[in-house]
Amino acid sequence: MRILIAGAGPAGTAVAESLREMGFEGEILMFTAEPFPPYSPPVLAEYLESKGKSRTLFWKGEDFTERVNAGLIYRKISALDMGNKRIITSDGVEYTYDKLVLATGARMWIPVECECPQEGPKEKFYNFKSLTAVNKLLDELRKGAERAVVIGAGFIGMEIALTLREMGLKVTVVEMMDRILPRMVNKTIARPLEEEVRKRGIELRLNSKAVFLRGRETAEELVLESGEVIKAELFIAATGVRPNVDFLKDSGISVGRGIKVNEYLEAGPDVYAGGDVAEVRDIVTGNVYPHAIYPEAVAQGKVIAANLMGYRIPYPGALNMNSLHHFGLPLISEGAMEGEEEPDEEIFLERGGNIKRLLLKDGKILRFELVGDKKGAGLLHWITVRRLSFQPYREAFLRGRLNTALKMPFVSS
Ligand SMILES: Cc1cc2nc3c(=O)[nH]c(=O)nc-3n(C[C@H](O)[C@H](O)[C@H](O)COP(=O)(O)OP(=O)(O)OC[C@H]3O[C@@H](n4cnc5c(N)ncnc54)[C@H](O)[C@@H]3O)c2cc1C
């Protein structure tokens, strides 16, 4: 039996590792479009800050594929022929499969025009989406770049902005919404975080839409809708991602916002899909879209492996979770994205700089955010995933005693 895994990120890696843990003895071949062993994207900021020296991003060990006895093929897949159960790589090599896993993740999507030469030694837009992209950024930093503009103030945009600032660059962040982390927090919670960001010397341009980049030899300045022009040596896009599905054109695999899968994460006959490339149901809202977070990629990889082994295990659905520590105080958010669904009720508690915000719908948690004191996060998570009524917990929550009053042995704080 030969299993091909298209993608060597957290999802593909989880498939290979779990298959071996469950006793799979057949052949596993993993494919990657980059010239590196499997690495963990959440550790890219640490890698950048270490100027490329840190190896912790190879979180499974650089010898992962040897350890799990899988082949790692450094070739980009350019087509899938489901009828003949084979994939074709961009250099024309064909590989047949008994089972195929699509775990090709997502790539940067940049909705900003560029009026500068198409070819040149420098990237027009840099990004932070892959190790290859971060290495290009490092090359530019080594040449002495001093000013950077980050477009997009989501969690990746803010992570890169704070890291570059820490490395001594002058950094400006351009965000078209009225706040940073717009999908994670509302304006009230964003405000103290924005103050902290400004205190660290980062310039924030909120309510500002980047329209185009221009330059004579290379990208030199970013033009905003307001007409303002920001000059820099580095322009970094953190404007969102799109699934890597180009190679599935005419393959018969259905693609919406990501690869469409059933509850067993099957995308077609003997084909599974998981991680950032697949669209899955959200357990809170029921909406279907790629969740694009590490724990979901790993969880989906494990379910796929179990189903490849012949178990019929349904995927329970995904949950949006973010935990940031970059602002000097912890920030945890979980549940529906900001603005995704209208709540019936909002509870907002602020005590001594700590904020707890809860959105409820039909008596259940739609979303919660904790800033500073994260006590109770485990219990709120438990109530959210089990879709329990919040009513029995309300009193303790309002008194700030959710954790101590109701601590349960099986719920971590
Ligand atoms: C900078 C950064 C920070 C992040 N921080 C967090 C965090 O703090 N918490 C969190 O939960 N999530 C975080 N994420 C998101 C998390 O990294 C992703 O959800 C996770 O990596 C998804 O795993 P994946 O395996 O689905 O895809 P990816 O990690 O994108 O891996 C895709 C794999 O597919 C390969 N591939 C793509 N196209 C092809 C092709 N045509 N042929 C062959 N191979 C191909 C790629 O080379 C790669 O090996 C972060 C992401 C980034 C970029």
The ligand as a Gaussian input file, in Angstrom:
#p B3LYP/6-31G(d) Opt

LIG

0 1
 C        4.201000      33.268000      10.538000
 C        3.101000      32.350000      10.945000
 C        2.757000      32.268000      12.281000
 C        1.716000      31.424000      12.670000
 N        1.414000      31.361000      13.985000
 C        0.427000      30.536000      14.400000
 C        0.114000      30.422000      15.772000
 O        0.701000      31.103000      16.632000
 N       -0.875000      29.569000      16.143000
 C       -1.544000      28.808000      15.229000
 O       -2.422000      28.036000      15.608000
 N       -1.275000      28.900000      13.899000
 C       -0.308000      29.741000      13.463000
 N       -0.013000      29.827000      12.131000
 C       -0.801000      29.022000      11.174000
 C       -0.236000      27.597000      11.053000
 O        1.134000      27.656000      10.800000
 C       -0.968000      26.866000       9.923000
 O       -2.320000      26.719000      10.277000
 C       -0.332000      25.487000       9.666000
 O        0.996000      25.613000       9.260000
 C       -1.126000      24.748000       8.578000
 O       -0.486000      23.549000       8.303000
 P       -0.657000      22.827000       6.890000
 O        0.162000      21.600000       6.985000
 O       -2.085000      22.727000       6.560000
 O       -0.049000      23.829000       5.821000
 P        1.394000      24.471000       5.641000
 O        2.083000      24.630000       6.952000
 O        1.180000      25.688000       4.811000
 O        2.199000      23.381000       4.788000
 C        1.886000      23.149000       3.436000
 C        2.883000      22.196000       2.834000
 O        2.476000      21.918000       1.493000
 C        3.562000      22.067000       0.604000
 N        3.009000      22.390000      -0.722000
 C        2.240000      23.432000      -1.091000
 N        1.914000      23.353000      -2.395000
 C        2.469000      22.214000      -2.857000
 C        2.503000      21.566000      -4.114000
 N        1.873000      22.053000      -5.189000
 N        3.239000      20.429000      -4.228000
 C        3.889000      19.881000      -3.164000
 N        3.878000      20.452000      -1.937000
 C        3.181000      21.604000      -1.787000
 C        4.398000      23.169000       1.245000
 O        5.707000      23.152000       0.729000
 C        4.300000      22.729000       2.703000
 O        5.197000      21.680000       2.939000
 C        1.022000      30.659000      11.709000
 C        1.374000      30.744000      10.357000
 C        2.405000      31.571000       9.980000
 C        2.779000      31.662000       8.531000

